[in-house]
Amino acid sequence: MSFSSDIKDELIRVDYEKKCCRKAEIAAILRTGLILRKTKRKKTLTFITEHGLLSRYLYTQIKHIVKKGPEIYGEKTPRLKKHVVYRIDFNNLLENDEQRSFLEDIGIFLDLDKGTIEYHKYDIEDRCCIRSYLRGGFLSVGSLTNPDKSYHLELNFQNKLIQTEYMGYMEYFDLKPKHITRKNYEIVYLKEGQDIVDYLNVIGAHNALMEMENVRIMKEMRNQVNRIVNCETANLEKTVNAAVNQVEYIKYIDSVMGIENLPPALREIARLRLENTHASLSELGKMLSPELSKSGVNHRLRKLEKIAENLRRGKP
């Protein structure tokens, strides 16, 4: 089972207090998923889905609305023997004007001569019904990548008006969807984790929301640990490189003029550095008597570095 399928299973089980909310959800499913095809032999009006529970849910709901309801079929696809696609045929609506009025009531008009579907704007005023409409849209054409891999929610619409309408209802809840056109489909998508969480909250997918929040928390913790480790690694590398350079110029001073000829304070820190090549500046400071601060140790080592530079340039 995919993450998207789990969400759809959860959404189908959402309870409704009002009939208008159920109608808005069914309207969204049909407005986003119906396909009308015209061939030489016949015309077909179908809804196709790979989600078995959704197909049974839609079939049951339509049976309550239309006297002569749809027919449902399950077909195995050629590419995968275990992969089943469910088709709900609404061909009975093509033969009966009275039954077809149920589609017109939700803004779907069939042009049987041309074999096309014409959509009219579907206005919803109640906040609860807008939630239901958004829920139905996801059930029909929505998908969400497993958050363990990435954050990407997408809805594929066949019609520009439906896409614009759906985005408007998303924006009603202060969501910030983006849009692109891809292969004759109007794609509405969200890529930010918080935006997707807000969307799941709006459509009532609270279990999926909690699961995604847990994933986001774990990812943030891993990222924070990685940042700390990377920072410590960088600091350690910087400390080691600095120590190597310090040892090199102290050895150069010793080979040219001898460490014993340095002033006492510089001679002491030079010997300590040669004996403790991996120690930090703070650790070197604690080895001195009396102890010296990190900045004090750094000051003395800088003096040694300047002496080495002067010796290389032939300056006294």
Buried (B, 14 or more C-beta within 10 A) or exposed (E): EEBBBBBBBBBBEBEBEEEBBBBBBBBBBBBBBBEBEBEEEEBBBBBBBBBBBBBBBBBEBBEEEBEEBBEBEEEEEEEEEEEEBBBBBBEBBBEEEEBBEBBEEBBBEBEEEEBEBEBEEBEBEEEBBBBBBBBBBBBBBBBBBBBEEEBBBBBBBBBEBBBBBBBEBBEBBEBEBEBEEEEEBBBBBBEEBEBBBBBBBBBBBEBBBEBBBEBBEEBEEEEEEEEEEEEEEEEEEEBEEBBEEBBEBBBBBBEEBEBEEBEEBBBBBBBBBBEBEEBBBEEBBBBBEEEBEBEBBBEBBEBBBEBBEEBEEEEE
